Each structure stands twice: as C-alpha cells, then as structure tokens.
Amino acid sequence: MTPQVVTVTQDGAVPTLAVNPPNRNVNAPSGNTDFTVTSNIDWTVTSDSAWCTVTPSGSGNGTITATFTENLSVTQRIAHINVSAVGVGSQTVTVTQAGAAPTLSVTPPNRDVTATAANTAFSVSSNTSWTAVSDASWCTVTASGQGNGTITADYTGNSSASARTATISVTVATLPVQQVTVNQAKPAVDIDELAGNDLQICPNPSRGIFRIISSSGDHGMLEIMVQDITGEIILKKQFSGEKEYLIDLSSTPAGCYPIILKTENSLIVRKLVIIK
C-alpha cells in the first residue's frame, strides 16, 4: 500500500514591536543612551537630528544605541527616533538633551584710546544672548548680541583738559555682570597751553563766522572738528593748501564750542565763542 503524505501548515505569530522607554533625558555633554526593542521581526531605525545617530536596524529583541554630540547651546533640544517594521507600523521615541550652562567672557578688560573721535572693539565669547550698556554719553556701544560676537564702542573727541573713562557692562541672565572700560586720553595740547600756538582763530568771539590763519604761512593739511557741549560733532571739515580757512557756524546757537584742530604734526584744542 502506497503511503500518503499530508501537511500541517501553521500560521506565524502576529508581528510585534515595542520600544521602551518612550524618552531618555540626557545632559549637555556628549554621550550615548539605550532603548530596548521587544519584537519578533526585523526592524529599522532612523533619527531626525544630525546630532543624534542611532543603531540602523535589528531583528527580534534588541537594543537601540543613540549617540549624541555635546549641546553647546543653552537651549534644550530633542531628537525623534523612528522605529519601524513591516506589518506593525512604526513607533517614535525621543532623546531630550539639556542645554549647556550659560557662559560669558569679554576681552580685553580695557582699551586705551586717543583724544580723537573714533571707535574700538571688544570680543564677546558666549553661548547665549547678551546685552551691553555704557555709563558715559560720549561712548556708545553695540546694544546686544547672540553667542560669540563683537562690541563696538564709538567715542567722541575729548576736548576737556583731563582723561576720561567709560565703563561698559555686559549682561547674561543668571551670570554676574562683566565690565570693561574705554580709557580716553586728554588732548595732546591742553587749552591752557595754546597761547603761543601758530594757528589763530579770528574773530573770536563772533556771530558764527570764524577764520583760521597760520601765522607761519604753513598751508598744509588741516582737519577741523567742532563739538557741542554733549561731545557730539556738529561740524567736520578737511582743508589743505589755503592761506586761511573759513568756518561758518552762523546757524549755531550762541555758546562756547570746543574746536579740535588736527595738523600733520599736532592736535590742538580751543574754544569758539558764538554770540548773537
């Protein structure tokens, strides 16, 4: 009698996929963390963030290792990890990385500048937003910034008989205020030292029309700046090769105005008196 063969066909188990825990909280320094996969089929893994790389795939029960870089920002960030398998859809877990502690450094601690109006700069090293303020009206600064940057300090000419200092305060929330200074020298020639100077201003006082004459007949380059009492420049001109130079401040209110005369070899400060 010929034997007969019959078969028993058994269905496979229902595919399963579970990933735990749903989230891992990690600190700002670089490192790695794990998720547990419970499954009976093949699975694949992707991350939506370049700073967090993951085990690309596996089969059955296994582990996903998430490797993360250092978070240099003070802001928390989240990477979404998608685990998928045929027949069961996908699951998403997350890595939540804390922000770094805020940092702030401002250098150099001081800038020494001349009496002539110009600007200077300070370097800011930070990983967050910061603000800057000057305590002197003659020195204005970059008001704010984000991360590493530069504070530019613009200062007016110093027409007084003494040096002066502006203190710049730089602030980041939760950190001590950092202060740097701009030390501006007094003019190279004080007002009281000008009696025998070669340049003459006449008439002075006047109703606003002044002539500047060189008694030696030197007609080289001359830069002229006139300031108001706040240090703001209200007139700036350059002359060269003329026998005398005319300044028209006839529309300027009556008062006493510092005038800075800069030649190729000297810096001279005088006062113009305007009467009405």
C-alpha positions, 0 to 999 in steps of 0.5 A: 500500500502506497503511503500518503503524505499530508501537511500541517501548515501553521500560521506565524505569530502576529508581528510585534514591536515595542520600544521602551522607554518612550524618552531618555533625558540626557545632559549637555555633554556628549554621550550615548543612551539605550532603548530596548526593542521587544519584537519578533521581526526585523526592524529599522531605525532612523533619527531626525537630528544630525546630532543624534545617530542611532543603531540602523536596524535589528531583528527580534529583541534588541537594543537601540544605541543613540549617540549624541554630540555635546549641546553647546547651546543653552537651549534644550533640544530633542531628537525623534527616533523612528522605529519601524517594521513591516506589518506593525507600523512604526513607533517614535521615541525621543532623546531630550538633551539639556542645554549647556550652562550659560557662559560669558567672557569679554576681552580685553578688560580695557582699551586705551584710546586717543583724544580723537573721535573714533571707535574700538572693539571688544570680543564677546565669547558666549553661548547665549544672548547678551546685552551691553550698556555704557555709563558715559554719553560720549561712548556708545556701544553695540546694544546686544548680541547672540553667542560669540560676537563683537562690541563696538564702542564709538567715542567722541573727541575729548576736548576737556583738559583731563582723561576720561573713562567709560565703563561698559557692562555686559549682561547674561541672565543668571551670570554676574555682570562683566565690565570693561572700560574705554580709557580716553586720553586728554588732548595732546595740547591742553587749552591752557597751553595754546597761547603761543600756538601758530594757528589763530582763530579770528574773530573770536568771539563772533556771530558764527563766522570764524577764520583760521590763519597760520601765522607761519604761512604753513598751508598744509593739511588741516582737519577741523572738528567742532563739538557741542557741549554733549561731545557730539560733532556738529561740524567736520571739515578737511582743508589743505593748501589755503592761506586761511580757512573759513568756518561758518557756524552762523546757524549755531546757537550762541555758546562756547564750542570746543574746536579740535584742530588736527595738523600733520604734526599736532592736535590742538584744542580751543574754544569758539565763542558764538554770540548773537 
